[in-house]
Structures are given as structure tokens and as C-alpha cells.
Amino acid sequence: MKKLCMLFAFLMTVATVILLSSCSTAMDGVSERRSGYYAASDNDFNVVAVSGVREIDYVRDGIAGELTPYTLITLSNIDESAFDVDAVISYEAVVADGDNEKRFGGTLITHPFAASYSAEFPFETTCASFKVSVIIGGTRREYLLSSMTEGIIPFDRAIAAAKGEIKNGDGEIRARVIKNPVGDGVCWHVEFITADSSRGVLLDPITAKVLAKKEG
């Protein structure tokens, strides 16, 4: 029995080392992994949230740095002519953290050129949906943001597919779920960045088929 217990402990240790090693390999050279994309809307506003991890010093220098979790919320008017650069908008977000909830809040930053408002909090959101309230001129609007990434391929498969398409796929890697600029829904955007160049590819989020590619 003692030998069996020792063997079991040994096997579990080996399995743990292999698992940790594989996780480390998947993130090698990655300066951003954005796996979350959420959306909601009403008659007046679109609300989008993206989430994942990215380097603390977010610089396009070809070197992947230490990573930190984030969720970025963006609010935009459906009617762009209704955008008010002087609007003061606050927000509250309630996200699941295992069996508990986390609450974040603050003031949205106005981006006049993008005609939008945004805020960021230091947490990676992985739940299927979460609540965001925005307060505009004393009026509270409630949104239930739903994930748009159900069933998509994982980031490591997206990176592997991109490496098969891009020559000299070196430097830091940014793998991000983004709104599909050439179709509906979302897609993977995988970019390889060096100190003096960038190469990237848009991939179908289900099949990994190439939608667009930029080299050089």
C-alpha cells in the first residue's frame, strides 16, 4: 500500500509539472490574450466589454512583459449625432468571481474622436454574462452583457493557426477577440510584433479560416 501511495504521489507530481509546463508554453511570448467579448444594447446605446490579460507596460516593442488582468467597457451612442462630449457618465459593474461577486465602478472617460465613453477595471471576466449600470444625468440604465465567444477556438489554437499563415511570426504576440471588420460577429486577430514591424491575421473564430492577412 505504501508503494502504491508513493507511486500515485509521483504520478500526480509529474502530471502537475506537465500541466504547468503546457500552460507556460501556451503563454510564451504573449503580451495580450483577450478571450472575452461581451455586448448589450437598447434603443440609445451600445455597450461592449472586452476582457483578458495584457502586459502592464503595454508597449509595441516586440518583448512580452508581465501580464495583468483587465476588463474594458465601452459605451457608444447608436445615433452618433447624439454623442455629447461634455456628458458625465458613471458606471457600476457586477461580475462573478467563483461563487462570489465583485463590484467595480467609477466614471467613464470621454473619447471625442471615437465618439464613445469607456472605463477599465483590473479583473478578467470569464462568466457567460454580467451586469453593467450606467448613470447619465441622474438616470440609471441597466444592461446585461452576454458573451459572444461561446464555441470559439481557444487562443492557443488561434496562435498556432496564425503561425501557419504568417512568415517570421516572431516577437511579442497579441491574440485578441475583436468585432469582425469583414463580416458579422467576432473573430480572432493574432498579431506578431517586433521592434520595427508587425504582421497579423484575422481568423474565423470557429474554423480558424483566414479572413484577412497583413505581412510586412
N, CA and C atoms as a LAMMPS dump frame, in Angstrom:
ITEM: TIMESTEP
0
ITEM: NUMBER OF ATOMS
648
ITEM: BOX BOUNDS ff ff ff
-5.0000000000000000e+02 5.0000000000000000e+02
-5.0000000000000000e+02 5.0000000000000000e+02
-5.0000000000000000e+02 5.0000000000000000e+02
ITEM: ATOMS id mol type element x y z
1 1 1 N 0.834 -1.213 0
2 1 2 C 0 0 0
3 1 3 C 0.868 1.262 0
4 2 1 N 1.954 1.218 0.804
5 2 2 C 2.84 2.383 0.859
6 2 3 C 3.453 2.655 -0.504
7 3 1 N 3.866 1.564 -1.21
8 3 2 C 4.456 1.741 -2.54
9 3 3 C 3.446 2.313 -3.52
10 4 1 N 2.175 1.849 -3.409
11 4 2 C 1.125 2.366 -4.289
12 4 3 C 0.886 3.847 -4.044
13 5 1 N 0.89 4.242 -2.77
14 5 2 C 0.691 5.653 -2.432
15 5 3 C 1.834 6.51 -2.976
16 6 1 N 3.072 5.982 -2.849
17 6 2 C 4.223 6.721 -3.367
18 6 3 C 4.168 6.849 -4.88
19 7 1 N 3.732 5.754 -5.537
20 7 2 C 3.604 5.786 -6.989
21 7 3 C 2.547 6.791 -7.415
22 8 1 N 1.412 6.798 -6.697
23 8 2 C 0.33 7.733 -7.02
24 8 3 C 0.81 9.176 -6.847
25 9 1 N 1.531 9.434 -5.736
26 9 2 C 2.038 10.783 -5.488
27 9 3 C 3.009 11.207 -6.579
28 10 1 N 3.859 10.264 -7.011
29 10 2 C 4.817 10.562 -8.071
30 10 3 C 4.108 10.914 -9.373
31 11 1 N 3.095 10.091 -9.725
32 11 2 C 2.361 10.323 -10.963
33 11 3 C 1.631 11.667 -10.926
34 12 1 N 1.056 11.999 -9.781
35 12 2 C 0.362 13.275 -9.659
36 12 3 C 1.342 14.441 -9.794
37 13 1 N 2.534 14.294 -9.244
38 13 2 C 3.546 15.346 -9.358
39 13 3 C 3.958 15.545 -10.808
40 14 1 N 4.187 14.44 -11.519
41 14 2 C 4.552 14.513 -12.927
42 14 3 C 3.446 15.182 -13.733
43 15 1 N 2.183 14.795 -13.47
44 15 2 C 1.052 15.371 -14.199
45 15 3 C 0.948 16.871 -13.954
46 16 1 N 1.198 17.283 -12.704
47 16 2 C 1.128 18.706 -12.374
48 16 3 C 2.219 19.488 -13.091
49 17 1 N 3.428 18.931 -13.11
50 17 2 C 4.538 19.592 -13.8
51 17 3 C 4.241 19.732 -15.275
52 18 1 N 3.693 18.667 -15.887
53 18 2 C 3.355 18.711 -17.31
54 18 3 C 2.287 19.758 -17.581
55 19 1 N 1.275 19.817 -16.713
56 19 2 C 0.198 20.783 -16.882
57 19 3 C 0.716 22.207 -16.781
58 20 1 N 1.524 22.471 -15.758
59 20 2 C 2.066 23.812 -15.589
60 20 3 C 2.99 24.176 -16.736
61 21 1 N 3.747 23.195 -17.189
62 21 2 C 4.655 23.443 -18.304
63 21 3 C 3.896 23.787 -19.571
64 22 1 N 2.777 23.081 -19.823
65 22 2 C 1.99 23.341 -21.024
66 22 3 C 1.347 24.706 -20.962
67 23 1 N 0.881 25.116 -19.767
68 23 2 C 0.283 26.436 -19.616
69 23 3 C 1.328 27.514 -19.891
70 24 1 N 2.523 27.294 -19.36
71 24 2 C 3.592 28.262 -19.558
72 24 3 C 3.929 28.397 -21.036
73 25 1 N 4.003 27.251 -21.729
74 25 2 C 4.342 27.267 -23.143
75 25 3 C 3.293 28.026 -23.947
76 26 1 N 2.012 27.818 -23.622
77 26 2 C 0.929 28.466 -24.355
78 26 3 C 1.018 29.983 -24.264
79 27 1 N 1.539 30.491 -23.155
80 27 2 C 1.607 31.934 -22.952
81 27 3 C 2.976 32.515 -23.265
82 28 1 N 3.918 31.691 -23.691
83 28 2 C 5.253 32.197 -24.022
84 28 3 C 5.165 33.246 -25.133
85 29 1 N 5.744 34.411 -24.89
86 29 2 C 5.779 35.474 -25.894
87 29 3 C 4.482 36.231 -26.056
88 30 1 N 3.463 35.895 -25.266
89 30 2 C 2.152 36.549 -25.402
90 30 3 C 2.121 37.815 -24.562
91 31 1 N 1.866 38.957 -25.195
92 31 2 C 1.761 40.216 -24.466
93 31 3 C 0.308 40.614 -24.238
94 32 1 N -0.611 39.935 -24.937
95 32 2 C -2.043 40.134 -24.665
96 32 3 C -2.816 38.905 -25.117
97 33 1 N -3.694 38.454 -24.236
98 33 2 C -4.67 37.418 -24.573
99 33 3 C -6.045 37.968 -24.204
100 34 1 N -6.795 38.364 -25.201
101 34 2 C -8.152 38.878 -24.973
102 34 3 C -9.134 37.808 -25.446
103 35 1 N -9.668 37.056 -24.486
104 35 2 C -10.57 35.957 -24.815
105 35 3 C -12.034 36.294 -24.607
106 36 1 N -12.308 37.395 -23.911
107 36 2 C -13.689 37.745 -23.595
108 36 3 C -14.211 38.884 -24.451
109 37 1 N -15.441 38.724 -24.935
110 37 2 C -16.1 39.79 -25.697
111 37 3 C -17.583 39.729 -25.354
112 38 1 N -18.114 40.827 -24.796
113 38 2 C -19.496 40.894 -24.322
114 38 3 C -20.199 42.09 -24.961
115 39 1 N -21.506 41.982 -25.117
116 39 2 C -22.24 43.091 -25.747
117 39 3 C -23.684 43.133 -25.251
118 40 1 N -24.237 44.332 -25.283
119 40 2 C -25.649 44.572 -24.996
120 40 3 C -26.013 45.911 -25.611
121 41 1 N -27.311 46.155 -25.785
122 41 2 C -27.753 47.431 -26.361
123 41 3 C -29.198 47.692 -25.999
124 42 1 N -29.599 48.947 -26.17
125 42 2 C -31.009 49.325 -26.101
126 42 3 C -31.259 50.289 -27.254
127 43 1 N -32.285 51.096 -27.156
128 43 2 C -32.607 51.995 -28.267
129 43 3 C -31.618 53.139 -28.425
130 44 1 N -30.827 53.39 -27.379
131 44 2 C -29.964 54.565 -27.397
132 44 3 C -28.465 54.262 -27.402
133 45 1 N -28.064 53.157 -26.765
134 45 2 C -26.647 52.901 -26.582
135 45 3 C -26.257 51.457 -26.909
136 46 1 N -25.03 51.314 -27.36
137 46 2 C -24.36 50.01 -27.433
138 46 3 C -23.349 49.949 -26.294
139 47 1 N -23.282 48.804 -25.643
140 47 2 C -22.287 48.584 -24.592
141 47 3 C -21.485 47.345 -24.967
142 48 1 N -20.181 47.486 -25.001
143 48 2 C -19.279 46.378 -25.323
144 48 3 C -18.233 46.275 -24.221
145 49 1 N -17.906 45.057 -23.836
146 49 2 C -16.826 44.83 -22.878
147 49 3 C -15.884 43.773 -23.436
148 50 1 N -14.596 44.033 -23.341
149 50 2 C -13.585 43.049 -23.732
150 50 3 C -12.736 42.745 -22.504
151 51 1 N -12.221 41.513 -22.433
152 51 2 C -11.545 41.124 -21.205
153 51 3 C -10.475 40.079 -21.461
154 52 1 N -9.437 40.102 -20.639
155 52 2 C -8.363 39.133 -20.747
156 52 3 C -7.202 39.544 -19.87
157 53 1 N -5.995 39.297 -20.362
158 53 2 C -4.78 39.746 -19.676
159 53 3 C -3.883 40.423 -20.699
160 54 1 N -3.101 41.388 -20.249
161 54 2 C -2.155 42.062 -21.137
162 54 3 C -0.987 42.57 -20.312
163 55 1 N 0.09 42.899 -20.979
164 55 2 C 1.28 43.338 -20.258
165 55 3 C 1.027 44.665 -19.544
166 56 1 N 1.641 44.804 -18.395
167 56 2 C 1.46 46.012 -17.589
168 56 3 C 1.99 47.226 -18.336
169 57 1 N 3.188 47.083 -18.897
170 57 2 C 3.767 48.153 -19.718
171 57 3 C 3.377 47.847 -21.164
172 58 1 N 2.22 48.378 -21.583
173 58 2 C 1.591 47.994 -22.862
174 58 3 C 2.261 48.75 -24.009
175 59 1 N 3.403 48.227 -24.453
176 59 2 C 4.215 48.905 -25.462
177 59 3 C 4.488 47.947 -26.608
178 60 1 N 4.427 48.466 -27.821
179 60 2 C 4.696 47.657 -29.015
180 60 3 C 6.214 47.635 -29.286
181 61 1 N 6.935 46.873 -28.487
182 61 2 C 8.393 46.849 -28.608
183 61 3 C 8.931 45.477 -28.98
184 62 1 N 8.051 44.512 -29.209
185 62 2 C 8.497 43.181 -29.579
186 62 3 C 8.833 42.281 -28.414
187 63 1 N 8.671 42.779 -27.187
188 63 2 C 9.011 41.997 -25.99
189 63 3 C 7.77 41.878 -25.108
190 64 1 N 7.416 40.644 -24.743
191 64 2 C 6.263 40.419 -23.875
192 64 3 C 6.664 40.612 -22.423
193 65 1 N 5.932 41.489 -21.729
194 65 2 C 6.23 41.774 -20.329
195 65 3 C 5.271 41.078 -19.385
196 66 1 N 5.355 41.467 -18.125
197 66 2 C 4.498 40.894 -17.09
198 66 3 C 3.038 41.23 -17.388
199 67 1 N 2.146 40.259 -17.169
200 67 2 C 0.745 40.417 -17.538
201 67 3 C -0.124 40.784 -16.342
202 68 1 N -1.222 41.474 -16.637
203 68 2 C -2.192 41.835 -15.616
204 68 3 C -3.599 41.678 -16.194
205 69 1 N -4.593 41.295 -15.384
206 69 2 C -5.958 41.133 -15.901
207 69 3 C -6.646 42.469 -16.111
208 70 1 N -7.591 42.489 -17.048
209 70 2 C -8.347 43.721 -17.281
210 70 3 C -9.698 43.408 -17.921
211 71 1 N -10.641 44.307 -17.708
212 71 2 C -11.901 44.343 -18.454
213 71 3 C -12.143 45.791 -18.852
214 72 1 N -12.356 46.022 -20.145
215 72 2 C -12.586 47.364 -20.672
216 72 3 C -14.018 47.466 -21.176
217 73 1 N -14.764 48.424 -20.638
218 73 2 C -16.156 48.658 -21.034
219 73 3 C -16.224 49.905 -21.899
220 74 1 N -16.938 49.818 -23.018
221 74 2 C -17.108 50.963 -23.912
222 74 3 C -18.589 51.198 -24.169
223 75 1 N -19.006 52.44 -24.002
224 75 2 C -20.387 52.86 -24.243
225 75 3 C -20.398 53.797 -25.437
226 76 1 N -21.299 53.573 -26.389
227 76 2 C -21.387 54.455 -27.556
228 76 3 C -22.849 54.667 -27.942
229 77 1 N -23.135 55.847 -28.474
230 77 2 C -24.489 56.167 -28.93
231 77 3 C -24.798 55.421 -30.216
232 78 1 N -25.992 54.848 -30.299
233 78 2 C -26.417 54.247 -31.565
234 78 3 C -26.54 55.325 -32.625
235 79 1 N -27.103 56.462 -32.251
236 79 2 C -27.144 57.626 -33.129
237 79 3 C -25.925 58.473 -32.808
238 80 1 N -24.899 58.427 -33.651
239 80 2 C -23.646 59.128 -33.366
240 80 3 C -23.833 60.636 -33.2
241 81 1 N -24.867 61.179 -33.821
242 81 2 C -25.101 62.619 -33.689
243 81 3 C -25.542 62.995 -32.277
244 82 1 N -25.943 61.996 -31.477
245 82 2 C -26.386 62.253 -30.107
246 82 3 C -25.215 62.254 -29.118
247 83 1 N -24.019 61.977 -29.603
248 83 2 C -22.845 61.951 -28.728
249 83 3 C -22.615 63.32 -28.099
250 84 1 N -22.433 63.333 -26.781
251 84 2 C -22.237 64.581 -26.036
252 84 3 C -20.857 64.531 -25.396
253 85 1 N -19.937 65.308 -25.922
254 85 2 C -18.564 65.292 -25.431
255 85 3 C -18.473 65.778 -23.989
256 86 1 N -19.473 66.53 -23.527
257 86 2 C -19.454 67.071 -22.165
258 86 3 C -20.224 66.212 -21.173
259 87 1 N -20.753 65.09 -21.611
260 87 2 C -21.55 64.248 -20.724
261 87 3 C -20.682 63.66 -19.605
262 88 1 N -21.252 63.589 -18.415
263 88 2 C -20.596 62.958 -17.269
264 88 3 C -21.35 61.668 -16.977
265 89 1 N -20.682 60.553 -17.162
266 89 2 C -21.333 59.249 -17.056
267 89 3 C -20.544 58.374 -16.09
268 90 1 N -21.227 57.804 -15.127
269 90 2 C -20.594 56.865 -14.213
270 90 3 C -21.122 55.46 -14.484
271 91 1 N -20.431 54.471 -13.948
272 91 2 C -20.845 53.095 -14.205
273 91 3 C -20.664 52.236 -12.961
274 92 1 N -21.381 51.129 -12.92
275 92 2 C -21.217 50.096 -11.908
276 92 3 C -21.265 48.751 -12.621
277 93 1 N -20.334 47.863 -12.31
278 93 2 C -20.296 46.533 -12.917
279 93 3 C -20.293 45.482 -11.816
280 94 1 N -21.069 44.421 -12.02
281 94 2 C -21.126 43.306 -11.08
282 94 3 C -20.762 42.047 -11.845
283 95 1 N -19.637 41.432 -11.48
284 95 2 C -19.153 40.26 -12.199
285 95 3 C -18.973 39.098 -11.234
286 96 1 N -19.129 37.886 -11.752
287 96 2 C -18.969 36.689 -10.933
288 96 3 C -17.496 36.397 -10.708
289 97 1 N -17.172 35.984 -9.499
290 97 2 C -15.823 35.552 -9.143
291 97 3 C -15.963 34.25 -8.366
292 98 1 N -16.089 33.144 -9.123
293 98 2 C -16.407 31.874 -8.487
294 98 3 C -17.823 31.917 -7.945
295 99 1 N -17.984 31.623 -6.654
296 99 2 C -19.307 31.656 -6.022
297 99 3 C -19.644 33.041 -5.485
298 100 1 N -18.736 33.976 -5.62
299 100 2 C -18.947 35.321 -5.095
300 100 3 C -19.112 36.327 -6.231
301 101 1 N -19.323 37.561 -5.865
302 101 2 C -19.433 38.644 -6.841
303 101 3 C -18.394 39.709 -6.541
304 102 1 N -17.936 40.346 -7.589
305 102 2 C -17.07 41.504 -7.448
306 102 3 C -17.773 42.712 -8.047
307 103 1 N -17.587 43.854 -7.416
308 103 2 C -18.214 45.084 -7.887
309 103 3 C -17.144 46.125 -8.215
310 104 1 N -17.328 46.756 -9.341
311 104 2 C -16.411 47.809 -9.773
312 104 3 C -17.241 49.011 -10.214
313 105 1 N -16.641 50.165 -10.163
314 105 2 C -17.369 51.357 -10.586
315 105 3 C -16.449 52.552 -10.72
316 106 1 N -16.997 53.617 -11.289
317 106 2 C -16.222 54.838 -11.479
318 106 3 C -16.852 55.694 -12.547
319 107 1 N -16.056 56.55 -13.135
320 107 2 C -16.522 57.473 -14.168
321 107 3 C -15.971 57.051 -15.52
322 108 1 N -16.824 57.071 -16.527
323 108 2 C -16.391 56.749 -17.878
324 108 3 C -15.583 57.911 -18.456
325 109 1 N -14.526 57.568 -19.164
326 109 2 C -13.684 58.567 -19.818
327 109 3 C -14.239 58.855 -21.209
328 110 1 N -14.322 60.12 -21.557
329 110 2 C -14.837 60.515 -22.869
330 110 3 C -13.729 60.462 -23.911
331 111 1 N -14.029 59.833 -25.05
332 111 2 C -13.095 59.79 -26.176
333 111 3 C -13.741 60.526 -27.349
334 112 1 N -13.441 61.803 -27.514
335 112 2 C -14.135 62.61 -28.529
336 112 3 C -13.936 62.133 -29.954
337 113 1 N -12.751 61.617 -30.279
338 113 2 C -12.505 61.195 -31.657
339 113 3 C -13.219 59.882 -31.979
340 114 1 N -13.354 59.009 -30.965
341 114 2 C -14.062 57.738 -31.168
342 114 3 C -15.548 57.87 -30.871
343 115 1 N -15.97 59.043 -30.399
344 115 2 C -17.38 59.28 -30.046
345 115 3 C -17.888 58.191 -29.116
346 116 1 N -17.15 57.972 -28.016
347 116 2 C -17.516 56.913 -27.089
348 116 3 C -17.034 57.271 -25.684
349 117 1 N -17.435 56.442 -24.728
350 117 2 C -17.037 56.596 -23.331
351 117 3 C -16.551 55.223 -22.852
352 118 1 N -15.533 55.194 -22.007
353 118 2 C -15.014 53.894 -21.586
354 118 3 C -14.475 53.938 -20.167
355 119 1 N -14.336 52.75 -19.602
356 119 2 C -13.741 52.582 -18.276
357 119 3 C -13.142 51.191 -18.208
358 120 1 N -12.159 51.039 -17.347
359 120 2 C -11.465 49.759 -17.229
360 120 3 C -11.326 49.383 -15.762
361 121 1 N -11.446 48.086 -15.461
362 121 2 C -11.174 47.631 -14.098
363 121 3 C -10.276 46.392 -14.128
364 122 1 N -9.491 46.16 -13.062
365 122 2 C -8.443 45.142 -13.072
366 122 3 C -8.949 43.745 -12.717
367 123 1 N -9.705 43.157 -13.618
368 123 2 C -10.265 41.826 -13.382
369 123 3 C -10.554 41.188 -14.734
370 124 1 N -10.23 39.897 -14.879
371 124 2 C -10.576 39.196 -16.106
372 124 3 C -11.954 38.561 -15.949
373 125 1 N -12.887 38.971 -16.77
374 125 2 C -14.258 38.479 -16.708
375 125 3 C -14.386 37.234 -17.584
376 126 1 N -14.832 36.131 -16.979
377 126 2 C -14.943 34.868 -17.71
378 126 3 C -16.347 34.273 -17.655
379 127 1 N -17.282 34.939 -16.969
380 127 2 C -18.64 34.402 -16.846
381 127 3 C -19.399 34.574 -18.159
382 128 1 N -20.547 33.906 -18.275
383 128 2 C -21.337 33.948 -19.508
384 128 3 C -22.008 35.299 -19.715
385 129 1 N -22.262 36.01 -18.623
386 129 2 C -22.881 37.335 -18.718
387 129 3 C -22.605 38.089 -17.427
388 130 1 N -22.688 39.416 -17.49
389 130 2 C -22.566 40.203 -16.27
390 130 3 C -23.31 41.52 -16.443
391 131 1 N -23.592 42.161 -15.31
392 131 2 C -24.425 43.362 -15.316
393 131 3 C -23.581 44.626 -15.275
394 132 1 N -24.012 45.593 -16.071
395 132 2 C -23.398 46.92 -16.065
396 132 3 C -24.507 47.957 -15.996
397 133 1 N -24.36 48.895 -15.078
398 133 2 C -25.288 50.028 -14.991
399 133 3 C -24.522 51.29 -15.357
400 134 1 N -25.152 52.147 -16.132
401 134 2 C -24.567 53.458 -16.41
402 134 3 C -25.543 54.52 -15.923
403 135 1 N -24.988 55.568 -15.329
404 135 2 C -25.811 56.643 -14.772
405 135 3 C -25.501 57.913 -15.549
406 136 1 N -26.508 58.391 -16.264
407 136 2 C -26.366 59.566 -17.121
408 136 3 C -27.395 60.604 -16.697
409 137 1 N -26.914 61.744 -16.216
410 137 2 C -27.826 62.81 -15.813
411 137 3 C -28.832 62.372 -14.77
412 138 1 N -28.414 61.507 -13.858
413 138 2 C -29.299 61.027 -12.805
414 138 3 C -30.166 59.857 -13.205
415 139 1 N -30.137 59.465 -14.467
416 139 2 C -30.931 58.327 -14.941
417 139 3 C -30.05 57.086 -15.037
418 140 1 N -30.525 56.002 -14.431
419 140 2 C -29.766 54.75 -14.443
420 140 3 C -30.291 53.841 -15.565
421 141 1 N -29.378 53.304 -16.328
422 141 2 C -29.69 52.329 -17.368
423 141 3 C -28.995 51.013 -17.03
424 142 1 N -29.738 49.923 -17.099
425 142 2 C -29.21 48.613 -16.745
426 142 3 C -28.991 47.785 -18.014
427 143 1 N -27.839 47.127 -18.073
428 143 2 C -27.52 46.272 -19.221
429 143 3 C -27.02 44.917 -18.726
430 144 1 N -27.497 43.863 -19.35
431 144 2 C -26.967 42.529 -19.109
432 144 3 C -26.114 42.166 -20.311
433 145 1 N -24.806 42.211 -20.132
434 145 2 C -23.883 41.941 -21.23
435 145 3 C -23.693 40.431 -21.374
436 146 1 N -23.907 39.926 -22.585
437 146 2 C -23.794 38.492 -22.853
438 146 3 C -22.541 38.196 -23.664
439 147 1 N -21.927 37.064 -23.376
440 147 2 C -20.709 36.676 -24.077
441 147 3 C -21 36.361 -25.536
442 148 1 N -20.084 36.779 -26.416
443 148 2 C -20.199 36.477 -27.842
444 148 3 C -19.117 35.49 -28.286
445 149 1 N -18.527 34.782 -27.323
446 149 2 C -17.4 33.895 -27.65
447 149 3 C -17.709 32.42 -27.415
448 150 1 N -18.963 32.09 -27.185
449 150 2 C -19.302 30.688 -26.935
450 150 3 C -18.959 29.839 -28.161
451 151 1 N -18.219 28.769 -27.944
452 151 2 C -17.908 27.827 -29.011
453 151 3 C -16.72 28.193 -29.871
454 152 1 N -16.053 29.311 -29.585
455 152 2 C -14.925 29.689 -30.437
456 152 3 C -13.675 28.88 -30.057
457 153 1 N -12.707 28.825 -30.969
458 153 2 C -11.481 28.101 -30.695
459 153 3 C -10.687 28.846 -29.621
460 154 1 N -9.898 28.14 -28.808
461 154 2 C -9.105 28.81 -27.77
462 154 3 C -7.96 29.61 -28.373
463 155 1 N -7.403 30.496 -27.566
464 155 2 C -6.381 31.426 -28.064
465 155 3 C -5.144 30.699 -28.568
466 156 1 N -4.746 29.588 -27.912
467 156 2 C -3.527 28.906 -28.342
468 156 3 C -3.692 28.268 -29.714
469 157 1 N -4.914 27.8 -30.02
470 157 2 C -5.159 27.25 -31.355
471 157 3 C -5.167 28.383 -32.389
472 158 1 N -5.696 29.531 -32
473 158 2 C -5.685 30.687 -32.909
474 158 3 C -4.25 31.113 -33.209
475 159 1 N -3.397 31.113 -32.198
476 159 2 C -1.999 31.48 -32.403
477 159 3 C -1.313 30.467 -33.311
478 160 1 N -1.568 29.181 -33.072
479 160 2 C -0.953 28.145 -33.906
480 160 3 C -1.382 28.285 -35.357
481 161 1 N -2.683 28.578 -35.574
482 161 2 C -3.18 28.756 -36.943
483 161 3 C -2.535 29.977 -37.589
484 162 1 N -2.368 31.048 -36.823
485 162 2 C -1.755 32.266 -37.363
486 162 3 C -0.292 32.031 -37.715
487 163 1 N 0.408 31.279 -36.891
488 163 2 C 1.817 30.989 -37.177
489 163 3 C 1.969 30.175 -38.458
490 164 1 N 0.938 29.375 -38.769
491 164 2 C 0.983 28.612 -40.005
492 164 3 C 0.765 29.461 -41.242
493 165 1 N 0.272 30.695 -41.043
494 165 2 C -0.027 31.585 -42.166
495 165 3 C 0.975 32.718 -42.332
496 166 1 N 1.623 33.095 -41.24
497 166 2 C 2.499 34.26 -41.246
498 166 3 C 3.957 33.834 -41.27
499 167 1 N 4.719 34.371 -42.203
500 167 2 C 6.151 34.125 -42.232
501 167 3 C 6.832 34.965 -41.148
502 168 1 N 7.815 34.381 -40.517
503 168 2 C 8.572 35.078 -39.472
504 168 3 C 7.65 35.577 -38.367
505 169 1 N 6.835 34.662 -37.853
506 169 2 C 5.93 35.022 -36.764
507 169 3 C 6.673 35.071 -35.439
508 170 1 N 7.492 36.103 -35.26
509 170 2 C 8.26 36.218 -34.029
510 170 3 C 7.899 37.512 -33.313
511 171 1 N 8.618 37.819 -32.231
512 171 2 C 8.311 38.995 -31.443
513 171 3 C 7.221 38.717 -30.427
514 172 1 N 6.616 39.77 -29.914
515 172 2 C 5.518 39.592 -28.966
516 172 3 C 4.238 39.258 -29.722
517 173 1 N 3.335 38.557 -29.053
518 173 2 C 2.1 38.091 -29.677
519 173 3 C 0.901 38.701 -28.959
520 174 1 N 0.012 39.28 -29.744
521 174 2 C -1.268 39.744 -29.212
522 174 3 C -2.377 38.938 -29.89
523 175 1 N -3.089 38.156 -29.102
524 175 2 C -4.2 37.349 -29.605
525 175 3 C -5.485 37.886 -28.99
526 176 1 N -6.323 38.509 -29.826
527 176 2 C -7.486 39.232 -29.309
528 176 3 C -8.755 38.868 -30.072
529 177 1 N -9.818 38.639 -29.333
530 177 2 C -11.139 38.547 -29.949
531 177 3 C -11.612 39.973 -30.195
532 178 1 N -11.981 40.276 -31.445
533 178 2 C -12.438 41.614 -31.804
534 178 3 C -13.734 41.508 -32.618
535 179 1 N -14.404 42.627 -32.788
536 179 2 C -15.543 42.655 -33.698
537 179 3 C -15.041 42.387 -35.105
538 180 1 N -15.729 41.508 -35.814
539 180 2 C -15.299 41.122 -37.156
540 180 3 C -15.439 42.308 -38.116
541 181 1 N -14.335 42.849 -38.642
542 181 2 C -14.428 44.008 -39.531
543 181 3 C -14.837 43.654 -40.958
544 182 1 N -14.857 42.367 -41.275
545 182 2 C -15.207 41.946 -42.64
546 182 3 C -16.448 41.051 -42.663
547 183 1 N -17.173 41.009 -41.555
548 183 2 C -18.366 40.168 -41.501
549 183 3 C -19.127 40.399 -40.209
550 184 1 N -19.928 39.413 -39.807
551 184 2 C -20.737 39.521 -38.598
552 184 3 C -20.017 38.896 -37.405
553 185 1 N -20.482 39.226 -36.214
554 185 2 C -19.96 38.598 -35.015
555 185 3 C -18.546 39.031 -34.69
556 186 1 N -17.775 38.088 -34.169
557 186 2 C -16.406 38.369 -33.748
558 186 3 C -15.429 37.488 -34.514
559 187 1 N -14.15 37.799 -34.385
560 187 2 C -13.106 36.974 -34.984
561 187 3 C -11.864 37.07 -34.115
562 188 1 N -10.912 36.195 -34.37
563 188 2 C -9.614 36.295 -33.713
564 188 3 C -8.694 37.193 -34.54
565 189 1 N -8.018 38.116 -33.877
566 189 2 C -6.956 38.895 -34.5
567 189 3 C -5.66 38.526 -33.792
568 190 1 N -4.764 37.88 -34.517
569 190 2 C -3.466 37.498 -33.952
570 190 3 C -2.393 38.331 -34.623
571 191 1 N -1.597 39.013 -33.811
572 191 2 C -0.577 39.922 -34.333
573 191 3 C 0.781 39.567 -33.75
574 192 1 N 1.801 39.574 -34.606
575 192 2 C 3.18 39.342 -34.199
576 192 3 C 3.94 40.654 -34.351
577 193 1 N 4.51 41.148 -33.253
578 193 2 C 5.08 42.49 -33.23
579 193 3 C 6.566 42.417 -32.888
580 194 1 N 7.384 43.038 -33.7
581 194 2 C 8.795 43.215 -33.391
582 194 3 C 9.049 44.697 -33.163
583 195 1 N 10.295 45.049 -32.918
584 195 2 C 10.615 46.449 -32.638
585 195 3 C 10.345 47.344 -33.824
586 196 1 N 10.376 46.798 -35.042
587 196 2 C 10.224 47.648 -36.23
588 196 3 C 9.186 47.155 -37.233
589 197 1 N 8.375 46.165 -36.872
590 197 2 C 7.37 45.687 -37.821
591 197 3 C 6.252 44.956 -37.094
592 198 1 N 5.171 44.704 -37.816
593 198 2 C 4.079 43.894 -37.277
594 198 3 C 3.449 43.104 -38.412
595 199 1 N 3.022 41.893 -38.09
596 199 2 C 2.334 41.027 -39.032
597 199 3 C 1.116 40.484 -38.319
598 200 1 N 0.012 40.357 -39.047
599 200 2 C -1.195 39.9 -38.383
600 200 3 C -2.14 39.164 -39.304
601 201 1 N -3.087 38.475 -38.688
602 201 2 C -4.064 37.708 -39.436
603 201 3 C -5.395 37.729 -38.689
604 202 1 N -6.487 37.828 -39.457
605 202 2 C -7.839 37.683 -38.915
606 202 3 C -8.301 36.269 -39.19
607 203 1 N -8.838 35.609 -38.159
608 203 2 C -9.251 34.218 -38.285
609 203 3 C -10.717 34.048 -37.919
610 204 1 N -11.408 33.197 -38.671
611 204 2 C -12.755 32.8 -38.278
612 204 3 C -12.675 32.177 -36.89
613 205 1 N -13.557 32.559 -35.959
614 205 2 C -13.418 32.111 -34.576
615 205 3 C -13.795 30.645 -34.359
616 206 1 N -14.442 30.032 -35.337
617 206 2 C -14.863 28.635 -35.207
618 206 3 C -13.955 27.704 -35.996
619 207 1 N -13.649 28.076 -37.234
620 207 2 C -12.909 27.186 -38.131
621 207 3 C -11.428 27.537 -38.25
622 208 1 N -11.035 28.717 -37.797
623 208 2 C -9.673 29.236 -37.939
624 208 3 C -9.33 29.564 -39.389
625 209 1 N -10.331 29.639 -40.261
626 209 2 C -10.095 30.038 -41.639
627 209 3 C -9.608 31.486 -41.688
628 210 1 N -8.658 31.761 -42.587
629 210 2 C -8.113 33.118 -42.695
630 210 3 C -9.125 34.031 -43.373
631 211 1 N -9.431 35.154 -42.709
632 211 2 C -10.349 36.152 -43.257
633 211 3 C -9.588 37.299 -43.91
634 212 1 N -8.442 37.611 -43.368
635 212 2 C -7.579 38.666 -43.918
636 212 3 C -6.193 38.497 -43.325
637 213 1 N -5.206 39.042 -44.024
638 213 2 C -3.826 38.86 -43.577
639 213 3 C -3 40.09 -43.928
640 214 1 N -2.079 40.433 -43.022
641 214 2 C -1.162 41.556 -43.262
642 214 3 C 0.247 41.086 -42.94
643 215 1 N 1.13 41.2 -43.917
644 215 2 C 2.532 40.849 -43.704
645 215 3 C 3.413 42.013 -44.129
646 216 1 N 4.531 42.168 -43.447
647 216 2 C 5.468 43.225 -43.806
648 216 3 C 5.146 44.541 -43.158
